[in-house]
């Protein structure tokens, strides 16, 4: 999960236009601001999830982030309402997928792993 979250964070910088387009435009200060802030958050959280020491905290932070960005998924459905059916299906699929990802992060947060330090 950590690698996927980290790579998602990288995508915010590689392909910012995609993320800018799904940020509700009424959120101040700008779409780019939220794209880069969420990208940095995903980079940090991804690294935490990869780390044995910070995995639980990273999972809890991931849950908070995934809840915080859910409005972008709702906005995406509304904004893509006139697109081709295949594109609309992608936007619809993101809504329940977010709950699956939140559940996965919760599972990581409650899973005990052996410590690598004495």
Secondary structure, 3 states (H helix, E strand, C coil): CHHHHHHHHHHHHHCHHHHHHHCCCCCCCCHHHHHHHHHHHHHHHHHHHHCCCCHHHHHHHHHHHHHHCHHHHHHHHHHCCCCCHHHHHHHHHHHHHHHHHHHHHHHHHHCCCCCCCC
